[in-house]
Amino acid sequence: MCNKVFSVKLVGFIDESGRPVHCCYFTVACLWCIVEKGVSYYSVGRALVSEISRKYSLTKAKELKYSYFRKRGVSHRVVNMILEHFAVSYECRHVLERVESVETRLEFIEKVVKKVLSKAPRVDSITIIIDENPVPLRYLRKRLLEAVRESRKVSVEIKVKSSIKVKGLQLADIIAGYLREFKRL
């Protein structure tokens, strides 16, 4: 009998929906899953994006967006397809601050990462990919590294990428948009 021990990592894709300004509903969602350590975050979710694109005749679209599915009345179906492959942690709130701030975005993202960590099993490393946003990367890294290190002693990568290139971020966009509209999964 061979007992192979696989190293695993958590891969999380974070996107937001809405704007964190007075009287707006703002949502940050993290789609996450556990994969073998050598798996690239670029490949996580790629097959699912292709399947959704084919199923809903969006093969020529540069990227999948929640609005496509809302307009077609199939957002519930697409969200259910995504939930078969990923866990979701999120923060939705009516924003009362008068000024759009980096701090509000940081607060939401940090809360979401802490929710992921409270649900996730033990892993060897964590990779968090955040869709491009106005928060400087150095602030994101500092805040999220502190949040992770409060509860885990693992290697952590924090990246900001374009959703056009990272398919998992497109799936996170769909979930964030859905949550902003319906306030629950």
N, C-alpha and C positions, 0 to 999 in steps of 0.2 A: 504494500500500500504506500502510495506516494502522497505525502502531505505538502502540497505547494502552498506557499504563503505569498499572496499577491499584495503588492503595495497599491493602495488606492488613494485617490485624491477627490476632493470636492471641487466641482466646477460650478460657479454661479454666474448668471447673466442678469445684470441690473439695468432696468430702464424706468423712465418716469413718464407720467401722463398728466397733462395740465400744467399750470404754472403756480409756483408758491407765492401768490399775491393775495391781497385782501379780498375776501369773499369768493375765492375760487376753491374748488375741490382738487387737491393735489394727491397724487398716488405715486409711490415707488414700489416696484415689484421685483423680486428676485426669483428667477427660475433656477433650480439647482438639481444636480444629480451627482451620483458617485460613479467614478469611472476608474479603470486601471491607470496606474501612474503614467504610462507612456502615451496615453491618448491625448491628442492635441485638442485644445478648446475650439479650434477652427472646425474640427470634424463633428463635435458634439451638436446634435440637432440638424445637421446637414440633410440627412436622409428624410427626416420629418418635414423639413421645409420643402424639399422636392416633392414629397407625397402630397402635401397640402396644395402646392402650386399646381400639380397635375390635376388633382381632384376638382379644383375650383377654376381651372383654365387660366391660371396666372403665370404660365411658364415664361412669358416675355417681360414680366415685371422685374425691375432691378431688385426690389425688396418687398417683403410682405409687410403690410401695415394693417392695424386694427380697422381703420376706416373702410378698407375694401370689403371686409367681412360683415361689418355692421350694415353697410349699404345693401348687401345681398341678402341680409337676414339670416346668415349662417354662423354668426359669431359663437353661439352656444356650442354648435357642433365642432368648430375649430378648437375652441378652448378645451372641450372634452378630449379631443385628439392629443393636445399638448399635455394635459394632465395624466394621460396614460404613460407618459415617458419622464415627466419631471415633477418634482415637489415644488411648491410655491410658498414663499413668505412675502408678506407685503405690509405696507403702512399706508392707510388712506385717511385723510383728514381735511376738514374745512379749514382753510388758512385764515387767520385773523390778523396777522401782521400787515401793516400798511405798506411796507416796502419789500420788494423781492430781494431776498438775500441769499448769499452763499451759505450762511449758517443754517437756514431752514432746510436747504437741500442736503447739507451734511448731516443734519439731525435725522432726517428721514432715512437716508442711506445707512447711517450707523444703526438705527433701530432695526432696519430690515436685516442687516448682517447679523446682529445679535439674535434675532429670531431664527435665522438659519442655523446658527451655531447651537441654539438650544434644542433644535429638532434633529440635527445631523448626527450620524454615528461617528465614532472615532476614525480619523483618516490620517494619512501620512503628510499630506500637503493640501493647501487650499489655493485655488486660482479664482479670482473674482474679476470679471470683465464688466465694465460699466460703459454704457452708451455715451457718446460724446455729449458733454453738457458744460455749462459755464464755470463749474468749480475747478480751480487749478488742481492738477494732479498731485502736487506736493501736499496739499491740504487733505485730499482724499486718502492718500497713502498713510499719512501720519495718523489720521483719525481712525481709519479702518485697521491698521496694524495694532493700535492700542486696544481696539475693541476685541480683536481676535486673541491677542496675547493675554487678555484678562481671563480667558477661559481655556486656552489651548496653547500647547508648546509644539507648533508645527511650522514648516516653512510656508510662507504666504507670498503670493504674487497678486498685485493690484494693477490692472491695466485699464486704460480708456481707449476704446476702439470705435470704429464706424460700424453701424449696423449693416451697411451694404456688404462688408467683408465678413462679418461674424454672424453666421446664421442663427446662433442661439439668441443673439440680441433681437433679431426679428421676432422670434417667438416670445421674448420678454415684452416687446412692444405690444403684441396682441393681448397678452395677459394684463399688462398695465392699463391699456385702453378699456378692456372689458371691466376691470375692477373699478376704474374711475366712473364708468357708466352705471354699473349694477351694484357697486359697493361690497360685493361678496362673490365667491366662486360657487 
